[in-house]
Amino acid sequence: MATTLAPTELLDTPLAIGGRGFRSRLMVGTGKYRHNQEMAQAIDASGAEIVTVAVRRVDLDRTKEEGVLHHLSPERYFLLANTAGCYTADEAVRYARLAREAGFNEFVKLEVIGDRETLLPDTAGLLEAARVLVKDGFTVLAYTSDDLITALRLEDAGCAAVMPLASPIGSGLGLLNPYSIRTIKQRLEVPVIVDAGVGTASDACLTMEQGVDGILMNTALAANDPDYSPDVEDVEGTIQEAIQQIFARCSTMIAERRENPTEDLTSVLVHAEVDGEQIEEHEIVMGFFLLVAAGNDSTRSTYSSAMRALMESPDQRQLLVDDPSLIPGAVEEALRMFPAFAHFRRTTTKDTVLNGQKIKKGEKVVMWYPSSNRDESCYEDPDRFDVRRNPDHQAFGAGGRHFCLGASLARLELKILLEETLARYPNMTLAGKPTWVESAFLNQLKTLPVRLSP
């Protein structure tokens, strides 16, 4: 007789490091934020208790309002000094001692960097510094590679925790070697905290599933592309000002199209009737705003990523050149593989159970589109761009109550863009390395250098 096990609620035990207990298993950093206000708000929202501070890069005078430490109360947060930016054992030891003299506690996140480009650790220098600092009375948390032997040696040297990387610092590549991390956790007695490269919430979940004691995240929380984010204190006020400018321009355009209609979409909306009544101005304005935000930004993003995929897969591109009737299917494949936005939050409308996880009515649920659209249980070889796949996917709200009203227009735009590009430039090639927008929300290319013809 089959037995069904009901999901149970697990109560976590405190994270214990060096004889001290912590309620949160998430550690966060303080770097890469646009300003201190944003940093403080993000750290507060994270619920983290341990906050790492690079003593080599911050002003240690807590009284200065422009300094990082002024915004982080030691009564509220456990401030963990780190030796980021140190390239020798002697330098790391010197900055650890400086932090303690400046009022930090005896805990130190020890980093000795071996390569300036990848920021991978110098494990020999790390071991040397760890032995010195342990003898000096420090509680050492050591940032290291995912090498088991190094991890065992660090534990033997007296480190209170070992912090193997998921992937290189700032890369956002996620957990590259789950087996190595699991093995380290299984073999060590001290806590294992995964540090560096944990790029998304789904990466964090996958990492914690390896049985580790915690994770440290910074870039994923602080990522703000300077080309896409205003470097101002009042971000919300700046956004509101920009929105008001868009609305004002739209109202001006509506007035002009009432007097002198053209063949554009705004003219159609201005003179359209629904049930015998003209559409009201505020409805046209909101429709215009939707076109600006979704019809431009997200469609442009998906188009760029689709063209990149076709240039990287010439066989798939040739299929479309030879048979343009396949292009609508290629559009769907692009929407599956390259959602312009990484995630959205929704509210549960009733109690439910999803894959064994209880979700109560009113709880918030985050949907990660790059993850769901590449689900191995739904798609064969999900990371391959296949113009014949013609898949179901989660783009445009997947037919739910939040289904995008501009879906048909976006599909038409993408279809025409691909048709015209392939007809005019069938041999387009990449002319350099693409770059991505630095953001935890925008899943978009920033630059795509191409050569239109060989």
C-alpha positions as CSV (number, residue, x, y, z in Angstrom):
1,M,0.0,0.0,0.0
2,A,1.4,3.4,-1.0
3,T,2.0,5.9,1.8
4,T,1.9,9.6,1.3
5,L,4.0,11.7,3.6
6,A,2.6,15.1,4.5
7,P,5.0,18.0,4.3
8,T,6.3,19.1,7.8
9,E,7.4,22.4,9.0
10,L,11.1,22.3,9.9
11,L,12.4,24.5,12.8
12,D,16.0,25.5,12.1
13,T,18.6,25.5,14.8
14,P,20.9,28.5,15.2
15,L,24.0,28.8,13.1
16,A,27.0,28.3,15.4
17,I,30.4,29.7,14.5
18,G,33.3,30.0,17.0
19,G,31.0,29.5,20.0
20,R,28.5,32.1,18.9
21,G,25.0,31.5,17.6
22,F,23.3,33.4,14.7
23,R,19.6,33.1,13.8
24,S,20.1,33.8,10.1
25,R,22.2,31.7,7.7
26,L,22.5,34.5,5.2
27,M,25.6,36.7,5.3
28,V,25.7,39.9,3.2
29,G,28.4,42.3,2.1
30,T,28.5,46.1,1.8
31,G,30.1,46.7,-1.5
32,K,28.8,47.8,-5.0
33,Y,25.8,49.8,-3.8
34,R,25.2,53.2,-5.3
35,H,25.0,54.9,-2.0
36,N,24.8,54.1,1.7
37,Q,21.1,54.6,2.0
38,E,20.5,51.9,-0.6
39,M,22.9,49.6,1.2
40,A,21.2,50.0,4.5
41,Q,17.8,49.4,3.1
42,A,18.9,46.3,1.3
43,I,20.7,44.8,4.3
44,D,17.6,45.6,6.4
45,A,15.3,43.8,3.9
46,S,17.6,40.8,3.7
47,G,17.1,39.9,7.4
48,A,20.8,39.1,7.6
49,E,22.6,39.3,10.9
50,I,26.2,39.0,9.8
51,V,27.4,41.8,7.6
52,T,31.0,41.7,6.2
53,V,33.0,44.9,5.8
54,A,36.2,45.2,3.7
55,V,38.4,47.1,6.1
56,R,40.9,47.9,3.4
57,R,38.2,49.8,1.4
58,V,36.2,51.7,4.0
59,D,36.7,54.6,6.4
60,L,37.0,53.1,9.9
61,D,35.7,56.4,11.5
62,R,32.1,55.5,12.4
63,T,31.3,59.2,13.1
64,K,31.5,60.2,9.4
65,E,28.1,60.1,7.8
66,E,29.5,59.4,4.3
67,G,31.2,56.2,5.7
68,V,29.7,52.7,5.5
69,L,30.2,52.0,9.2
70,H,28.1,55.1,10.2
71,H,25.0,53.3,8.7
72,L,25.6,49.9,10.4
73,S,24.9,49.7,14.1
74,P,27.0,47.1,15.9
75,E,24.1,46.7,18.3
76,R,21.9,45.5,15.4
77,Y,24.4,43.7,13.1
78,F,27.3,41.5,13.7
79,L,30.0,43.3,11.7
80,L,32.5,40.8,10.3
81,A,35.7,42.4,9.1
82,N,37.2,41.0,5.9
83,T,40.5,41.3,4.3
84,A,39.2,41.7,0.7
85,G,41.8,43.2,-1.6
86,C,44.8,41.7,0.2
87,Y,47.2,39.8,-2.1
88,T,49.8,38.5,0.5
89,A,49.5,36.7,3.8
90,D,51.3,39.6,5.6
91,E,48.9,42.2,4.1
92,A,45.9,40.2,5.2
93,V,47.3,39.7,8.7
94,R,48.0,43.4,9.0
95,Y,44.5,44.5,8.0
96,A,42.9,41.9,10.3
97,R,44.8,43.4,13.2
98,L,43.9,46.9,12.1
99,A,40.2,46.0,12.1
100,R,40.5,44.7,15.7
101,E,42.2,47.8,16.9
102,A,39.6,49.9,15.1
103,G,36.8,48.3,17.3
104,F,35.8,45.3,15.3
105,N,35.4,42.0,17.2
106,E,37.8,39.0,17.0
107,F,36.0,37.5,14.1
108,V,37.6,37.9,10.6
109,K,36.7,36.8,7.2
110,L,40.1,36.0,5.8
111,E,40.8,36.5,2.1
112,V,44.2,36.3,0.4
113,I,43.7,36.9,-3.4
114,G,45.9,35.1,-5.8
115,D,44.7,36.4,-9.2
116,R,43.6,40.0,-9.9
117,E,41.4,39.1,-12.8
118,T,39.4,36.2,-11.4
119,L,39.9,37.1,-7.7
120,L,40.5,33.4,-7.0
121,P,42.2,32.7,-3.6
122,D,45.9,32.1,-3.0
123,T,45.5,29.0,-0.9
124,A,49.1,28.8,0.2
125,G,49.0,32.4,1.4
126,L,45.6,31.8,3.0
127,L,46.9,28.9,5.1
128,E,49.9,30.9,6.2
129,A,47.7,33.9,7.3
130,A,45.2,31.6,8.9
131,R,47.8,30.0,11.2
132,V,49.1,33.4,12.2
133,L,45.7,34.8,13.0
134,V,44.5,31.8,14.9
135,K,47.6,32.0,17.1
136,D,46.8,35.7,17.5
137,G,43.4,34.9,19.0
138,F,41.2,35.6,16.0
139,T,38.1,33.5,15.0
140,V,38.9,32.9,11.4
141,L,36.4,32.3,8.6
142,A,38.5,31.5,5.5
143,Y,37.5,32.3,1.9
144,T,38.9,29.5,-0.2
145,S,38.5,27.4,-3.4
146,D,36.3,24.4,-3.6
147,D,39.3,22.1,-3.1
148,L,38.8,19.5,-0.3
149,I,42.4,19.2,0.7
150,T,42.7,23.0,1.2
151,A,39.5,23.0,3.2
152,L,40.8,20.2,5.5
153,R,44.1,22.0,6.0
154,L,42.2,25.2,7.0
155,E,40.2,23.3,9.5
156,D,43.4,21.7,10.9
157,A,44.9,25.2,11.1
158,G,42.1,26.1,13.5
159,C,39.7,28.1,11.3
160,A,36.3,28.4,12.9
161,A,34.5,28.1,9.5
162,V,35.6,27.4,5.9
163,M,34.0,29.5,3.1
164,P,34.5,27.7,-0.3
165,L,33.5,29.7,-3.4
166,A,30.5,28.7,-5.6
167,S,32.1,30.5,-8.5
168,P,34.5,33.4,-8.9
169,I,33.7,36.6,-7.0
170,G,31.2,38.8,-8.7
171,S,30.6,36.3,-11.6
172,G,27.1,35.4,-10.7
173,L,27.7,32.0,-12.3
174,G,26.1,30.1,-9.4
175,L,27.2,26.8,-7.9
176,L,29.6,25.4,-10.5
177,N,30.7,22.2,-8.5
178,P,28.0,20.9,-6.3
179,Y,29.9,17.6,-5.7
180,S,32.9,19.5,-4.4
181,I,30.8,21.5,-2.0
182,R,28.9,18.5,-0.7
183,T,32.2,16.6,-0.2
184,I,33.7,19.5,1.8
185,K,30.6,19.7,4.0
186,Q,30.6,15.9,4.6
187,R,34.3,15.8,5.6
188,L,34.6,19.0,7.7
189,E,33.5,19.4,11.3
190,V,33.4,23.2,11.3
191,P,30.7,25.1,9.5
192,V,30.9,25.5,5.7
193,I,29.6,28.8,4.4
194,V,29.5,29.1,0.6
195,D,30.9,32.4,-0.5
196,A,31.1,34.2,-3.9
197,G,29.3,33.7,-7.2
198,V,25.9,32.9,-5.8
199,G,24.0,34.9,-8.3
200,T,20.3,34.4,-7.8
201,A,17.8,33.2,-5.3
202,S,17.5,29.9,-7.2
203,D,21.4,29.6,-6.9
204,A,21.1,30.2,-3.2
205,C,18.5,27.4,-2.9
206,L,20.6,25.0,-4.9
207,T,23.6,25.8,-2.7
208,M,21.8,25.3,0.5
209,E,20.5,22.0,-0.8
210,Q,24.1,20.7,-0.7
211,G,23.7,20.7,3.1
212,V,26.0,23.7,3.8
213,D,25.6,25.8,6.9
214,G,25.0,29.2,5.2
215,I,25.8,31.4,2.2
216,L,27.3,34.9,1.7
217,M,25.8,37.1,-1.0
218,N,26.8,40.6,-2.1
219,T,26.9,41.3,-5.9
220,A,23.5,39.6,-6.4
221,L,21.9,42.0,-3.9
222,A,23.8,45.1,-4.8
223,A,24.0,44.8,-8.6
224,N,23.0,48.1,-10.2
225,D,24.2,48.7,-13.7
226,P,25.5,52.4,-13.8
227,D,24.1,52.7,-17.4
228,Y,20.6,51.7,-16.3
229,S,20.4,53.0,-12.7
230,P,20.3,56.7,-11.7
231,D,23.2,57.5,-9.3
232,V,21.0,59.6,-7.0
233,E,19.9,59.4,-3.4
234,D,16.2,59.8,-4.1
235,V,15.7,56.9,-6.6
236,E,11.9,56.8,-6.2
237,G,11.6,60.5,-6.7
238,T,13.7,60.4,-9.8
239,I,11.6,57.5,-11.2
240,Q,8.4,59.4,-10.4
241,E,9.7,62.5,-12.2
242,A,10.6,60.4,-15.3
243,I,7.1,58.8,-15.3
244,Q,5.4,62.2,-15.1
245,Q,7.5,63.4,-18.1
246,I,6.3,60.4,-20.1
247,F,2.7,61.0,-19.1
248,A,3.0,64.7,-20.1
249,R,4.5,63.8,-23.5
250,C,1.7,61.3,-24.1
251,S,-1.0,63.8,-23.2
252,T,0.5,66.3,-25.7
253,M,0.6,63.6,-28.4
254,I,-3.0,62.6,-27.7
255,A,-4.1,66.3,-28.2
256,E,-2.1,66.5,-31.5
257,R,-3.6,63.2,-32.8
258,R,-7.2,64.4,-32.0
259,E,-6.6,67.4,-34.3
260,N,-4.4,65.7,-36.9
261,P,-4.6,61.9,-36.9
262,T,-1.9,59.9,-38.5
263,E,-1.5,56.2,-39.2
264,D,0.3,55.5,-35.9
265,L,-1.1,53.5,-33.0
266,T,-1.8,56.5,-30.8
267,S,-4.2,57.8,-33.5
268,V,-6.0,54.5,-33.6
269,L,-6.5,54.6,-29.8
270,V,-7.5,58.2,-29.7
271,H,-10.3,57.7,-32.3
272,A,-11.3,54.1,-31.3
273,E,-14.6,53.3,-29.7
274,V,-15.6,50.5,-27.3
275,D,-19.3,49.8,-27.1
276,G,-20.0,53.1,-28.8
277,E,-17.9,55.2,-26.5
278,Q,-14.5,56.6,-27.1
279,I,-11.6,55.4,-25.0
280,E,-10.9,57.9,-22.1
281,E,-7.6,59.7,-22.0
282,H,-6.3,58.1,-18.9
283,E,-6.8,54.7,-20.5
284,I,-4.8,55.8,-23.6
285,V,-2.1,57.2,-21.3
286,M,-1.7,53.9,-19.5
287,G,-1.7,51.9,-22.7
288,F,1.0,54.2,-24.0
289,F,3.1,53.7,-20.9
290,L,2.7,49.9,-21.3
291,L,3.9,50.2,-24.9
292,V,6.9,52.2,-23.8
293,A,7.9,49.8,-21.0
294,A,7.0,46.4,-22.3
295,G,6.7,47.0,-26.0
296,N,10.1,48.6,-26.3
297,D,12.4,47.4,-23.5
298,S,11.5,43.7,-23.2
299,T,10.9,43.2,-26.9
300,R,14.3,44.7,-27.8
301,S,15.9,42.6,-25.2
302,T,14.4,39.3,-26.4
303,Y,15.2,40.2,-30.0
304,S,18.9,40.9,-29.2
305,S,19.2,37.6,-27.3
306,A,17.5,35.7,-30.1
307,M,19.9,37.1,-32.7
308,R,22.9,36.2,-30.5
309,A,21.6,32.6,-30.2
310,L,21.2,32.4,-34.0
311,M,24.7,33.7,-34.6
312,E,26.1,31.2,-32.1
313,S,24.0,28.4,-33.7
314,P,24.5,28.8,-37.5
315,D,22.5,25.6,-38.3
316,Q,19.4,27.0,-36.5
317,R,19.8,30.3,-38.3
318,Q,20.1,28.6,-41.7
319,L,16.8,26.8,-41.0
320,L,15.1,30.1,-40.7
321,V,16.8,31.6,-43.7
322,D,15.7,28.6,-45.8
323,D,12.2,28.4,-44.4
324,P,10.9,31.7,-42.9
325,S,7.7,29.9,-41.9
326,L,9.7,28.6,-38.9
327,I,10.2,32.1,-37.5
328,P,7.1,32.2,-35.3
329,G,8.3,29.1,-33.6
330,A,11.7,30.7,-33.2
331,V,10.0,33.6,-31.5
332,E,8.4,31.3,-28.9
333,E,11.8,29.6,-28.3
334,A,13.4,33.0,-27.8
335,L,10.6,33.9,-25.3
336,R,11.3,30.7,-23.5
337,M,15.1,31.0,-23.3
338,F,15.5,34.7,-22.9
339,P,12.8,36.3,-20.7
340,A,13.6,40.0,-20.4
341,F,12.9,40.0,-16.6
342,A,14.3,37.4,-14.2
343,H,11.5,37.3,-11.7
344,F,8.2,38.7,-10.5
345,R,6.4,38.4,-7.1
346,R,2.8,37.3,-6.8
347,T,0.4,36.8,-3.9
348,T,-1.2,33.4,-3.3
349,T,-5.0,33.6,-3.5
350,K,-5.7,30.3,-1.7
351,D,-3.9,27.6,0.3
352,T,-2.1,25.2,-1.9
353,V,0.8,22.7,-2.0
354,L,3.4,22.9,-4.8
355,N,5.8,20.1,-5.1
356,G,5.4,19.2,-1.5
357,Q,5.8,22.8,-0.3
358,K,2.8,24.3,1.7
359,I,1.9,27.8,0.5
360,K,-0.7,29.6,2.5
361,K,-3.2,32.1,1.1
362,G,-1.8,35.6,1.1
363,E,1.9,34.5,1.1
364,K,4.3,36.0,-1.4
365,V,5.7,33.8,-4.1
366,V,8.6,34.7,-6.4
367,M,8.6,33.3,-9.9
368,W,12.0,32.8,-11.5
369,Y,11.4,32.7,-15.3
370,P,14.9,31.7,-16.4
371,S,14.5,28.7,-14.1
372,S,11.0,27.6,-15.0
373,N,11.6,28.2,-18.7
374,R,14.6,25.8,-18.6
375,D,13.0,23.1,-16.4
376,E,14.7,19.8,-17.3
377,S,11.5,18.0,-16.4
378,C,9.6,20.0,-19.1
379,Y,12.1,20.5,-21.9
380,E,14.6,18.2,-23.5
381,D,18.1,19.7,-23.6
382,P,16.6,23.0,-22.2
383,D,19.8,25.1,-22.8
384,R,19.8,24.5,-26.5
385,F,18.2,27.0,-28.8
386,D,15.9,24.9,-31.1
387,V,13.7,26.8,-33.6
388,R,11.6,23.7,-34.1
389,R,10.8,23.3,-30.5
390,N,7.7,25.6,-30.5
391,P,7.4,25.3,-26.7
392,D,4.9,26.2,-24.0
393,H,6.6,28.7,-21.6
394,Q,5.9,31.2,-18.8
395,A,6.4,34.4,-20.9
396,F,3.6,37.0,-20.8
397,G,2.2,35.5,-17.6
398,A,1.5,32.1,-19.2
399,G,-2.2,32.7,-19.7
400,G,-2.9,33.4,-16.0
401,R,-4.7,36.5,-14.5
402,H,-1.5,38.6,-15.1
403,F,-1.4,37.7,-18.8
404,C,0.3,40.5,-20.8
405,L,-2.1,42.5,-22.9
406,G,0.7,43.4,-25.3
407,A,1.6,39.8,-26.0
408,S,0.3,39.8,-29.6
409,L,2.0,43.0,-30.4
410,A,5.3,41.8,-28.9
411,R,5.1,38.5,-30.9
412,L,4.4,40.5,-34.1
413,E,7.3,42.8,-33.5
414,L,9.7,39.9,-32.8
415,K,8.5,38.1,-35.9
416,I,9.0,41.1,-38.2
417,L,12.4,41.9,-36.6
418,L,13.7,38.4,-37.2
419,E,12.2,38.2,-40.7
420,E,13.8,41.5,-41.8
421,T,17.1,41.0,-40.1
422,L,17.6,37.5,-41.6
423,A,16.5,38.7,-45.0
424,R,18.9,41.6,-45.1
425,Y,21.8,40.2,-43.1
426,P,21.7,36.3,-43.4
427,N,25.4,36.1,-42.6
428,M,25.6,38.4,-39.6
429,T,28.3,37.4,-37.1
430,L,29.4,38.3,-33.7
431,A,32.2,40.9,-33.7
432,G,33.1,40.9,-30.0
433,K,32.0,39.7,-26.6
434,P,28.5,40.5,-25.6
435,T,27.9,42.1,-22.2
436,W,25.0,41.8,-19.8
437,V,23.1,44.4,-17.8
438,E,24.3,44.1,-14.2
439,S,21.1,43.5,-12.4
440,A,19.3,40.8,-10.4
441,F,16.0,41.7,-12.2
442,L,16.9,42.6,-15.8
443,N,17.8,39.5,-17.8
444,Q,19.1,41.4,-20.7
445,L,22.1,42.0,-23.0
446,K,23.6,45.5,-22.7
447,T,25.9,45.3,-25.8
448,L,26.0,42.9,-28.7
449,P,28.7,43.9,-31.2
450,V,28.1,42.4,-34.7
451,R,29.4,42.4,-38.2
452,L,26.6,42.7,-40.7
453,S,28.4,40.7,-43.4
454,P,31.6,38.7,-43.5
